[in-house]
Amino acid sequence: MSHKRIPKRKAAIAVGGVAALGAAAILLPNANASQDNSAGAATPKTLKATGASDLSSQIAGLLGDAFAGSYYDSATQQLVVNVISGDNNNVVVQAEKAGAKVREVQNSTAELAAAAKVLKTKATIPGTAWSVDPKTNKIQVLADSTVTGTKWDTVLSTVKSLGTDMATVKKTAGSFKTLVSGGDAIFAQTDQGGVRCSLGFNVTASDGTPAFLTAGHCGVAAKQWSDTQDGQPIATVDQAVFPGNDFSLVKYDDPATQTTSDVNVGNGQTVQITQAEDATVGTQVFRMGSTTGLHDGTVTGLDATVNFQSETDPNGVDTVNGLIQTDVCAEAGDSGGSLFTQDGGAVGLTSGGSGDCTSGGETFFQPVTAALTATGATLGDAGAGAGAGAGDTATADPSATAADPSATDGTGDQSGAVDPSATDGTGDQSGAVDPNATDGTGDATGDGTGTGADDGSSLTSNH
């Protein structure tokens, strides 16, 4: 969301400035470790991603311990539900009648949770992460480039100790790090210098005052935030949780501030945010940020645990739990920014990741639903402000928001980095869309142009 100073401080700084989304091919269902139970099955419902998330929650409650996760098959637009049926074929029938495609799997939710506990005990090493992948019905374990030697051996031996068909392990490029800086930016000053994060979603605090959500590690780093690099603070951190989780509730200092619930996707286009929703593996998600613009990706894992190297203790680990794993990339300039669906669902807040938007990588997000529950906040007024409404999703051109490598501090460690080119007083930094670009082109980094929005019927982005 862009900032707009109008009477009563109608701040549209809300959503936007998410981390870079990169190469994100939609993953198709993996048939390993399971077989489809199609004999006599009811015809699965055709669903949008939001409907799949709702149906998954309903079936989880219906099946209880027999429910072993689910994912969205974007190719067929169907929800695939994993079940542990044993001798009770009734659970399969119930899930099929509810409208899901059902497959029987080996590992129960409880068994996968137990495996994750073993990893927590034996493999909490900086640069490691793990999450549940319902497509493979396994725990997927990642280790970044810093996990070498005896540390890597420990990861391998721990995964092996879980038994066959319980977990997979692979190396990932780069190193896991939180992503302070960038996006539709918010700024703060600390004893160590300036920091920049992204505002996630505008909300209403439990006491009725206007506020917004961003990353917890941003709220821990600084108490007061501005919408311009050298401007006066406009908001103060009310709650900040990091590590453990990664969210902050930041209240606007002016209680008369009016907010909008939309995401700025560039070229004057916005996507209206109408609800918060849980992530479902396999669904397409979008993120918008000034570092790399609008990109899309896929949810690849849930309930992820990430072990970041502590930025305050060289020998410490900052562990964050319950995150959403995606196959999108991220670069410096992304923390706290919004992850959302084309239908206007608020899904996540950027926490951190590895890799970059040239080679790709993984990015992890704090679930918005968990942050709202913990803070008692609700999403801002979905009807306020201008922008694309429900069913009128804006189209954004990715080439108008190319990445600006100079937006980092040159070290790969984005903590405390501020883009000095952000001096126009609007929160528009390197890589941000030029709102004055009305001729179908957008000025991204000073040298990038692209075709602008067309009929506003759908979201498109770089992969």
HUHU-V478953 format. One record per residue. N is the residue number from 0. SS is DSSP state (~ for helix, > for strand, _ for the rest). PHI is phi in radians with two decimals (none if undefined). OMEGA is omega in radians with two decimals (999 if undefined). Layout:
n=N ss=SS phi=PHI omega=OMEGA
n=N ss=SS phi=PHI omega=OMEGA
This chain:
n=0 ss=_ phi=none omega=3.09
n=1 ss=_ phi=-1.51 omega=3.11
n=2 ss=_ phi=-1.55 omega=3.07
n=3 ss=_ phi=-2.37 omega=3.12
n=4 ss=_ phi=-1.60 omega=3.13
n=5 ss=_ phi=-2.39 omega=-3.14
n=6 ss=_ phi=-0.84 omega=-3.09
n=7 ss=_ phi=1.10 omega=3.11
n=8 ss=_ phi=0.84 omega=3.10
n=9 ss=> phi=-1.28 omega=-3.03
n=10 ss=> phi=-1.47 omega=3.07
n=11 ss=_ phi=-1.77 omega=-3.07
n=12 ss=_ phi=-1.38 omega=-2.92
n=13 ss=_ phi=-0.87 omega=-2.90
n=14 ss=> phi=-1.50 omega=3.04
n=15 ss=_ phi=2.22 omega=3.08
n=16 ss=_ phi=1.00 omega=-3.14
n=17 ss=_ phi=-1.45 omega=3.13
n=18 ss=_ phi=-1.31 omega=-3.10
n=19 ss=_ phi=-1.18 omega=3.03
n=20 ss=_ phi=-1.77 omega=-3.08
n=21 ss=_ phi=-2.11 omega=-3.03
n=22 ss=_ phi=-0.86 omega=-3.00
n=23 ss=_ phi=-2.40 omega=3.07
n=24 ss=_ phi=-1.26 omega=3.11
n=25 ss=_ phi=-1.22 omega=-3.10
n=26 ss=_ phi=-1.47 omega=3.11
n=27 ss=_ phi=-1.68 omega=-3.08
n=28 ss=_ phi=-1.00 omega=3.11
n=29 ss=_ phi=-1.73 omega=-3.04
n=30 ss=_ phi=-1.52 omega=-3.13
n=31 ss=_ phi=-1.06 omega=3.04
n=32 ss=_ phi=1.15 omega=3.13
n=33 ss=> phi=-2.85 omega=3.06
n=34 ss=> phi=-2.35 omega=3.08
n=35 ss=> phi=-1.24 omega=3.07
n=36 ss=_ phi=-1.77 omega=-3.01
n=37 ss=_ phi=-1.89 omega=-3.10
n=38 ss=_ phi=-1.14 omega=3.09
n=39 ss=_ phi=1.22 omega=-3.04
n=40 ss=_ phi=-1.34 omega=3.02
n=41 ss=_ phi=-1.22 omega=3.14
n=42 ss=_ phi=-1.25 omega=-3.14
n=43 ss=_ phi=-1.11 omega=3.11
n=44 ss=_ phi=-1.28 omega=2.97
n=45 ss=_ phi=-1.60 omega=-2.97
n=46 ss=_ phi=-2.33 omega=2.87
n=47 ss=_ phi=-1.41 omega=-3.08
n=48 ss=~ phi=-1.03 omega=-3.14
n=49 ss=~ phi=-1.11 omega=3.11
n=50 ss=~ phi=-1.12 omega=3.12
n=51 ss=~ phi=-1.14 omega=3.11
n=52 ss=~ phi=-1.09 omega=3.13
n=53 ss=~ phi=-1.14 omega=-3.14
n=54 ss=~ phi=-1.13 omega=3.12
n=55 ss=~ phi=-1.06 omega=3.12
n=56 ss=~ phi=-1.10 omega=3.13
n=57 ss=~ phi=-1.12 omega=-3.11
n=58 ss=~ phi=-1.20 omega=3.10
n=59 ss=~ phi=-1.02 omega=3.11
n=60 ss=~ phi=-1.19 omega=-3.12
n=61 ss=~ phi=-1.24 omega=-3.03
n=62 ss=~ phi=-1.60 omega=3.14
n=63 ss=~ phi=1.09 omega=-3.07
n=64 ss=~ phi=-1.14 omega=-3.14
n=65 ss=~ phi=-1.33 omega=3.13
n=66 ss=> phi=-1.36 omega=-3.08
n=67 ss=> phi=-2.19 omega=3.09
n=68 ss=> phi=1.76 omega=-3.14
n=69 ss=> phi=-2.73 omega=3.02
n=70 ss=> phi=-2.65 omega=-3.12
n=71 ss=> phi=-1.72 omega=3.07
n=72 ss=> phi=-1.56 omega=-3.05
n=73 ss=_ phi=-1.19 omega=-3.14
n=74 ss=_ phi=-1.20 omega=-3.13
n=75 ss=_ phi=-1.77 omega=-3.08
n=76 ss=_ phi=0.99 omega=3.13
n=77 ss=> phi=-2.21 omega=3.04
n=78 ss=> phi=-1.57 omega=3.08
n=79 ss=> phi=-1.80 omega=-3.09
n=80 ss=> phi=-1.98 omega=3.05
n=81 ss=> phi=-1.52 omega=3.12
n=82 ss=> phi=-2.31 omega=2.96
n=83 ss=_ phi=-1.86 omega=-3.00
n=84 ss=_ phi=-1.58 omega=-3.05
n=85 ss=_ phi=1.05 omega=3.10
n=86 ss=_ phi=-1.68 omega=-3.06
n=87 ss=_ phi=-1.78 omega=-3.14
n=88 ss=_ phi=-1.23 omega=-3.10
n=89 ss=~ phi=-1.10 omega=-3.11
n=90 ss=~ phi=-1.17 omega=3.09
n=91 ss=~ phi=-1.16 omega=-3.14
n=92 ss=~ phi=-1.07 omega=-3.13
n=93 ss=~ phi=-1.07 omega=-3.11
n=94 ss=~ phi=-1.17 omega=3.12
n=95 ss=~ phi=-1.18 omega=3.11
n=96 ss=~ phi=-1.11 omega=3.14
n=97 ss=~ phi=-1.26 omega=3.07
n=98 ss=_ phi=1.98 omega=-3.12
n=99 ss=_ phi=-1.72 omega=2.92
n=100 ss=> phi=-1.55 omega=-2.97
n=101 ss=> phi=-1.97 omega=2.99
n=102 ss=> phi=-2.42 omega=3.11
n=103 ss=> phi=-1.54 omega=-3.08
n=104 ss=> phi=-2.24 omega=-3.04
n=105 ss=_ phi=-1.57 omega=-2.99
n=106 ss=_ phi=-1.68 omega=3.10
n=107 ss=_ phi=-1.40 omega=3.09
n=108 ss=~ phi=-1.04 omega=-3.14
n=109 ss=~ phi=-1.12 omega=3.14
n=110 ss=~ phi=-1.18 omega=3.10
n=111 ss=~ phi=-1.17 omega=3.09
n=112 ss=~ phi=-1.13 omega=3.12
n=113 ss=~ phi=-1.14 omega=3.11
n=114 ss=~ phi=-1.13 omega=3.11
n=115 ss=~ phi=-1.11 omega=3.10
n=116 ss=~ phi=-1.14 omega=3.09
n=117 ss=~ phi=-1.13 omega=3.10
n=118 ss=~ phi=-1.07 omega=3.13
n=119 ss=~ phi=-1.08 omega=-3.11
n=120 ss=~ phi=-1.26 omega=-2.97
n=121 ss=~ phi=-1.86 omega=-3.01
n=122 ss=_ phi=-2.28 omega=3.04
n=123 ss=_ phi=-1.37 omega=-3.06
n=124 ss=_ phi=-2.10 omega=3.09
n=125 ss=_ phi=-0.91 omega=-3.13
n=126 ss=_ phi=1.70 omega=3.08
n=127 ss=> phi=-1.97 omega=3.10
n=128 ss=> phi=-2.73 omega=3.05
n=129 ss=> phi=-2.66 omega=3.13
n=130 ss=> phi=-2.68 omega=3.12
n=131 ss=> phi=-1.55 omega=3.08
n=132 ss=> phi=-1.92 omega=-3.10
n=133 ss=_ phi=-1.18 omega=3.12
n=134 ss=_ phi=-1.21 omega=3.11
n=135 ss=_ phi=-1.73 omega=-3.10
n=136 ss=_ phi=1.03 omega=-3.13
n=137 ss=> phi=-2.44 omega=2.94
n=138 ss=> phi=-1.48 omega=3.06
n=139 ss=> phi=-1.77 omega=-3.08
n=140 ss=> phi=-1.86 omega=3.12
n=141 ss=> phi=-2.08 omega=3.03
n=142 ss=> phi=-2.36 omega=-3.10
n=143 ss=_ phi=-1.44 omega=-3.01
n=144 ss=_ phi=-1.17 omega=-3.14
n=145 ss=_ phi=-1.45 omega=-3.10
n=146 ss=_ phi=-1.55 omega=-3.08
n=147 ss=_ phi=-2.34 omega=3.04
n=148 ss=~ phi=0.99 omega=-3.09
n=149 ss=~ phi=-1.15 omega=3.10
n=150 ss=~ phi=-1.13 omega=3.11
n=151 ss=~ phi=-1.11 omega=3.10
n=152 ss=~ phi=-1.07 omega=3.12
n=153 ss=~ phi=-1.12 omega=3.11
n=154 ss=~ phi=-1.06 omega=-3.11
n=155 ss=~ phi=-1.08 omega=-3.11
n=156 ss=~ phi=-1.18 omega=3.12
n=157 ss=~ phi=-1.16 omega=3.10
n=158 ss=~ phi=-1.08 omega=3.13
n=159 ss=~ phi=-1.10 omega=-3.11
n=160 ss=~ phi=-1.18 omega=3.14
n=161 ss=_ phi=-1.29 omega=-3.12
n=162 ss=_ phi=1.73 omega=-3.13
n=163 ss=_ phi=-1.24 omega=3.08
n=164 ss=_ phi=1.06 omega=3.11
n=165 ss=_ phi=-1.93 omega=-3.08
n=166 ss=> phi=-2.68 omega=3.00
n=167 ss=> phi=-2.08 omega=3.14
n=168 ss=> phi=-2.47 omega=3.08
n=169 ss=> phi=-2.66 omega=3.05
n=170 ss=> phi=-1.52 omega=3.06
n=171 ss=_ phi=-2.23 omega=-3.08
n=172 ss=_ phi=-1.23 omega=3.08
n=173 ss=_ phi=1.24 omega=3.12
n=174 ss=_ phi=-2.38 omega=3.12
n=175 ss=_ phi=-1.22 omega=-3.14
n=176 ss=> phi=-2.65 omega=2.98
n=177 ss=> phi=-1.26 omega=-2.93
n=178 ss=_ phi=-2.11 omega=3.11
n=179 ss=_ phi=-1.21 omega=3.10
n=180 ss=_ phi=1.96 omega=2.90
n=181 ss=_ phi=1.53 omega=3.13
n=182 ss=_ phi=1.53 omega=2.99
n=183 ss=_ phi=-1.34 omega=-2.60
n=184 ss=> phi=-1.38 omega=2.89
n=185 ss=> phi=-2.18 omega=-2.99
n=186 ss=> phi=-2.19 omega=3.08
n=187 ss=> phi=-2.61 omega=3.08
n=188 ss=> phi=-2.02 omega=3.10
n=189 ss=> phi=-2.22 omega=3.10
n=190 ss=_ phi=-1.10 omega=-3.13
n=191 ss=_ phi=-1.59 omega=-3.14
n=192 ss=> phi=2.17 omega=-3.11
n=193 ss=> phi=-1.39 omega=3.04
n=194 ss=> phi=-2.24 omega=-3.13
n=195 ss=> phi=-2.39 omega=3.07
n=196 ss=> phi=-2.28 omega=3.13
n=197 ss=> phi=-2.00 omega=3.05
n=198 ss=_ phi=-1.40 omega=-3.09
n=199 ss=_ phi=-1.54 omega=-3.12
n=200 ss=> phi=-2.44 omega=2.99
n=201 ss=> phi=-1.22 omega=-3.13
n=202 ss=> phi=-2.46 omega=2.97
n=203 ss=> phi=-1.95 omega=-3.13
n=204 ss=_ phi=-1.19 omega=-3.08
n=205 ss=_ phi=-1.09 omega=3.11
n=206 ss=_ phi=-1.59 omega=3.08
n=207 ss=_ phi=1.55 omega=-3.12
n=208 ss=_ phi=-1.54 omega=-3.14
n=209 ss=> phi=-1.28 omega=-3.08
n=210 ss=> phi=-2.75 omega=3.02
n=211 ss=> phi=-2.51 omega=3.08
n=212 ss=> phi=-1.77 omega=2.99
n=213 ss=> phi=-2.57 omega=-3.10
n=214 ss=_ phi=-1.25 omega=3.12
n=215 ss=~ phi=-1.16 omega=-3.13
n=216 ss=~ phi=-1.21 omega=3.02
n=217 ss=~ phi=-1.28 omega=3.13
n=218 ss=~ phi=-1.15 omega=3.08
n=219 ss=~ phi=-1.29 omega=-3.09
n=220 ss=~ phi=-1.23 omega=-3.08
n=221 ss=_ phi=-2.63 omega=-3.08
n=222 ss=_ phi=-1.59 omega=-3.06
n=223 ss=> phi=-2.00 omega=-3.04
n=224 ss=> phi=-2.30 omega=3.13
n=225 ss=> phi=-2.09 omega=3.07
n=226 ss=_ phi=-1.68 omega=3.01
n=227 ss=_ phi=-2.35 omega=-2.99
n=228 ss=_ phi=-1.05 omega=-3.10
n=229 ss=_ phi=-2.00 omega=-3.08
n=230 ss=_ phi=-1.44 omega=3.09
n=231 ss=_ phi=-1.26 omega=3.11
n=232 ss=_ phi=-1.02 omega=3.09
n=233 ss=_ phi=-2.06 omega=-3.07
n=234 ss=> phi=-2.63 omega=-3.09
n=235 ss=> phi=-2.24 omega=-3.14
n=236 ss=> phi=-1.10 omega=3.09
n=237 ss=> phi=-1.73 omega=3.10
n=238 ss=> phi=-2.46 omega=3.09
n=239 ss=> phi=-2.52 omega=-3.13
n=240 ss=> phi=-2.19 omega=3.06
n=241 ss=_ phi=-3.02 omega=-0.10
n=242 ss=_ phi=-1.33 omega=-3.03
n=243 ss=> phi=1.61 omega=2.92
n=244 ss=_ phi=-2.12 omega=-3.10
n=245 ss=_ phi=-2.57 omega=3.10
n=246 ss=> phi=-2.57 omega=3.05
n=247 ss=> phi=-2.33 omega=2.95
n=248 ss=> phi=-1.88 omega=-3.09
n=249 ss=> phi=-2.08 omega=-3.08
n=250 ss=> phi=-1.65 omega=3.04
n=251 ss=> phi=-1.15 omega=-3.13
n=252 ss=_ phi=-1.19 omega=3.12
n=253 ss=_ phi=-1.63 omega=-3.10
n=254 ss=_ phi=-1.15 omega=3.11
n=255 ss=_ phi=-1.53 omega=3.12
n=256 ss=_ phi=-1.03 omega=3.07
n=257 ss=> phi=-1.85 omega=-3.04
n=258 ss=> phi=-2.09 omega=3.05
n=259 ss=_ phi=-2.10 omega=3.10
n=260 ss=_ phi=-1.84 omega=3.06
n=261 ss=> phi=-2.61 omega=3.11
n=262 ss=> phi=-1.99 omega=3.06
n=263 ss=> phi=-1.36 omega=-3.14
n=264 ss=> phi=-1.87 omega=3.04
n=265 ss=> phi=1.68 omega=3.12
n=266 ss=_ phi=0.97 omega=3.12
n=267 ss=_ phi=1.33 omega=-3.12
n=268 ss=> phi=-1.66 omega=3.06
n=269 ss=> phi=-2.35 omega=3.04
n=270 ss=> phi=-2.02 omega=-3.11
n=271 ss=> phi=-1.25 omega=3.07
n=272 ss=_ phi=-1.66 omega=-3.02
n=273 ss=_ phi=-1.96 omega=-3.08
n=274 ss=> phi=-2.87 omega=2.98
n=275 ss=> phi=-1.72 omega=-3.14
n=276 ss=_ phi=-2.52 omega=3.10
n=277 ss=_ phi=-1.34 omega=3.12
n=278 ss=_ phi=-1.33 omega=3.04
n=279 ss=_ phi=-2.25 omega=3.13
n=280 ss=> phi=-1.01 omega=3.13
n=281 ss=_ phi=1.73 omega=-3.11
n=282 ss=_ phi=-1.44 omega=3.08
n=283 ss=> phi=-1.43 omega=3.12
n=284 ss=> phi=-2.27 omega=-3.13
n=285 ss=> phi=-2.13 omega=3.06
n=286 ss=> phi=-2.53 omega=-3.11
n=287 ss=> phi=-2.19 omega=3.13
n=288 ss=> phi=-2.66 omega=-3.11
n=289 ss=_ phi=-1.30 omega=-3.13
n=290 ss=_ phi=-1.23 omega=-3.08
n=291 ss=_ phi=-2.34 omega=3.09
n=292 ss=> phi=1.40 omega=-3.08
n=293 ss=> phi=-1.54 omega=3.09
n=294 ss=> phi=-2.48 omega=3.11
n=295 ss=> phi=-2.20 omega=3.14
n=296 ss=> phi=-2.74 omega=-3.06
n=297 ss=> phi=-2.28 omega=3.01
n=298 ss=> phi=-1.27 omega=-3.08
n=299 ss=> phi=-2.01 omega=-3.13
n=300 ss=> phi=-2.87 omega=3.13
n=301 ss=> phi=-2.18 omega=3.11
n=302 ss=> phi=0.92 omega=-3.09
n=303 ss=> phi=-1.36 omega=3.00
n=304 ss=> phi=-1.95 omega=3.14
n=305 ss=> phi=-2.17 omega=3.14
n=306 ss=> phi=-1.86 omega=3.11
n=307 ss=> phi=-1.38 omega=2.96
n=308 ss=> phi=-1.13 omega=-3.13
n=309 ss=_ phi=-1.10 omega=3.11
n=310 ss=_ phi=-1.50 omega=-3.14
n=311 ss=_ phi=-1.92 omega=-3.13
n=312 ss=_ phi=-2.26 omega=-3.10
n=313 ss=_ phi=-0.98 omega=-3.12
n=314 ss=_ phi=-1.81 omega=-3.04
n=315 ss=_ phi=-1.77 omega=3.12
n=316 ss=> phi=-2.26 omega=3.01
n=317 ss=> phi=-1.80 omega=-3.09
n=318 ss=> phi=-1.65 omega=3.09
n=319 ss=> phi=-2.11 omega=-3.06
n=320 ss=> phi=-1.99 omega=3.01
n=321 ss=> phi=1.24 omega=-3.07
n=322 ss=> phi=-1.53 omega=3.03
n=323 ss=> phi=-1.66 omega=3.10
n=324 ss=> phi=-1.74 omega=3.12
n=325 ss=> phi=-2.34 omega=3.10
n=326 ss=_ phi=-1.73 omega=3.10
n=327 ss=_ phi=-1.52 omega=3.14
n=328 ss=_ phi=-1.66 omega=3.07
n=329 ss=_ phi=-2.61 omega=3.08
n=330 ss=_ phi=-2.39 omega=3.13
n=331 ss=_ phi=-0.98 omega=-3.13
n=332 ss=_ phi=2.10 omega=-2.93
n=333 ss=_ phi=-2.23 omega=-2.99
n=334 ss=_ phi=-1.01 omega=3.07
n=335 ss=_ phi=1.55 omega=-3.07
n=336 ss=_ phi=-1.22 omega=-2.94
n=337 ss=> phi=-1.59 omega=2.96
n=338 ss=> phi=-1.93 omega=-3.01
n=339 ss=> phi=-2.59 omega=3.11
n=340 ss=_ phi=-1.82 omega=3.14
n=341 ss=_ phi=-1.10 omega=-3.13
n=342 ss=_ phi=-1.44 omega=3.09
n=343 ss=_ phi=1.58 omega=3.09
n=344 ss=> phi=-1.63 omega=3.04
n=345 ss=> phi=-1.40 omega=-3.02
n=346 ss=> phi=-1.98 omega=-3.01
n=347 ss=> phi=-2.68 omega=3.05
n=348 ss=> phi=-2.09 omega=-3.07
n=349 ss=> phi=-1.09 omega=3.11
n=350 ss=> phi=-1.79 omega=-3.13
n=351 ss=> phi=-3.12 omega=-3.12
n=352 ss=> phi=3.13 omega=-3.14
n=353 ss=_ phi=-2.30 omega=3.11
n=354 ss=_ phi=1.38 omega=3.11
n=355 ss=> phi=-2.62 omega=-3.06
n=356 ss=_ phi=-1.61 omega=2.95
n=357 ss=_ phi=-1.78 omega=-3.12
n=358 ss=_ phi=-1.68 omega=-3.10
n=359 ss=> phi=1.57 omega=-3.13
n=360 ss=_ phi=2.90 omega=3.09
n=361 ss=_ phi=-2.00 omega=3.06
n=362 ss=> phi=-2.28 omega=-3.10
n=363 ss=> phi=-2.03 omega=-3.05
n=364 ss=> phi=-2.28 omega=2.97
n=365 ss=> phi=-1.28 omega=3.10
n=366 ss=> phi=-1.07 omega=3.13
n=367 ss=~ phi=-1.14 omega=-3.10
n=368 ss=~ phi=-1.04 omega=3.13
n=369 ss=~ phi=-1.19 omega=3.13
n=370 ss=~ phi=-1.14 omega=3.11
n=371 ss=~ phi=-1.12 omega=3.14
n=372 ss=~ phi=-1.09 omega=-3.08
n=373 ss=~ phi=-1.20 omega=-3.08
n=374 ss=~ phi=-1.60 omega=-3.08
n=375 ss=_ phi=1.36 omega=-3.12
n=376 ss=_ phi=-1.48 omega=3.04
n=377 ss=> phi=-2.23 omega=3.13
n=378 ss=> phi=-1.05 omega=-3.11
n=379 ss=_ phi=-1.11 omega=-3.08
n=380 ss=_ phi=-1.09 omega=-3.09
n=381 ss=_ phi=-1.19 omega=-3.11
n=382 ss=_ phi=-1.70 omega=-3.07
n=383 ss=_ phi=-1.42 omega=2.99
n=384 ss=_ phi=1.34 omega=3.12
n=385 ss=_ phi=-1.54 omega=3.08
n=386 ss=_ phi=2.48 omega=-3.13
n=387 ss=> phi=-1.23 omega=3.14
n=388 ss=_ phi=-1.60 omega=3.13
n=389 ss=_ phi=-1.04 omega=-3.13
n=390 ss=_ phi=1.41 omega=3.13
n=391 ss=_ phi=-2.32 omega=-3.06
n=392 ss=_ phi=-1.30 omega=-3.09
n=393 ss=_ phi=-1.28 omega=3.01
n=394 ss=_ phi=-1.84 omega=3.11
n=395 ss=_ phi=-2.17 omega=3.14
n=396 ss=_ phi=-1.67 omega=-3.07
n=397 ss=~ phi=-1.15 omega=-3.07
n=398 ss=~ phi=-1.21 omega=3.09
n=399 ss=~ phi=-1.48 omega=-3.08
n=400 ss=~ phi=-2.40 omega=-3.10
n=401 ss=_ phi=-1.18 omega=-3.09
n=402 ss=_ phi=-1.28 omega=3.05
n=403 ss=_ phi=-1.99 omega=-3.08
n=404 ss=~ phi=-1.05 omega=-3.10
n=405 ss=~ phi=-1.29 omega=-3.10
n=406 ss=~ phi=-1.38 omega=3.06
n=407 ss=_ phi=-1.84 omega=-3.14
n=408 ss=_ phi=-1.60 omega=3.03
n=409 ss=_ phi=1.48 omega=-3.09
n=410 ss=_ phi=-1.99 omega=-3.02
n=411 ss=_ phi=1.51 omega=3.08
n=412 ss=_ phi=-1.83 omega=-2.99
n=413 ss=_ phi=-1.44 omega=-3.07
n=414 ss=_ phi=-1.03 omega=3.10
n=415 ss=_ phi=1.47 omega=-3.10
n=416 ss=_ phi=-1.30 omega=3.07
n=417 ss=_ phi=-2.22 omega=3.13
n=418 ss=_ phi=-1.39 omega=-3.08
n=419 ss=_ phi=-1.15 omega=3.13
n=420 ss=_ phi=-1.33 omega=-3.12
n=421 ss=_ phi=-1.46 omega=-3.06
n=422 ss=_ phi=-2.17 omega=-3.08
n=423 ss=_ phi=-1.59 omega=3.06
n=424 ss=_ phi=1.30 omega=-3.10
n=425 ss=_ phi=-2.03 omega=-3.04
n=426 ss=_ phi=1.46 omega=-3.14
n=427 ss=_ phi=-1.65 omega=-3.09
n=428 ss=_ phi=-1.90 omega=3.06
n=429 ss=_ phi=-0.94 omega=3.14
n=430 ss=_ phi=1.61 omega=-3.10
n=431 ss=_ phi=-1.34 omega=3.11
n=432 ss=_ phi=-1.24 omega=3.08
n=433 ss=_ phi=-1.41 omega=-3.09
n=434 ss=_ phi=-1.15 omega=3.13
n=435 ss=_ phi=-1.54 omega=-3.12
n=436 ss=_ phi=-1.37 omega=-3.07
n=437 ss=_ phi=-1.90 omega=-3.10
n=438 ss=_ phi=-1.77 omega=3.12
n=439 ss=_ phi=1.62 omega=3.08
n=440 ss=_ phi=-2.12 omega=3.10
n=441 ss=_ phi=-2.21 omega=3.12
n=442 ss=_ phi=-1.55 omega=-3.05
n=443 ss=_ phi=-1.67 omega=-3.08
n=444 ss=_ phi=-2.18 omega=-3.10
n=445 ss=_ phi=1.76 omega=3.14
n=446 ss=_ phi=-2.41 omega=-3.10
n=447 ss=_ phi=-2.04 omega=3.06
n=448 ss=_ phi=-2.30 omega=3.12
n=449 ss=_ phi=-2.87 omega=3.14
n=450 ss=_ phi=-1.22 omega=-3.10
n=451 ss=_ phi=-1.43 omega=-3.09
n=452 ss=_ phi=-1.14 omega=3.09
n=453 ss=_ phi=-1.77 omega=-3.04
n=454 ss=_ phi=-1.63 omega=3.08
n=455 ss=_ phi=1.25 omega=-3.05
n=456 ss=_ phi=-1.61 omega=-3.10
n=457 ss=_ phi=-2.75 omega=3.08
n=458 ss=_ phi=-1.61 omega=3.01
n=459 ss=_ phi=-2.27 omega=-3.12
n=460 ss=_ phi=-2.79 omega=2.99
n=461 ss=> phi=-1.14 omega=3.06
n=462 ss=_ phi=-1.72 omega=999
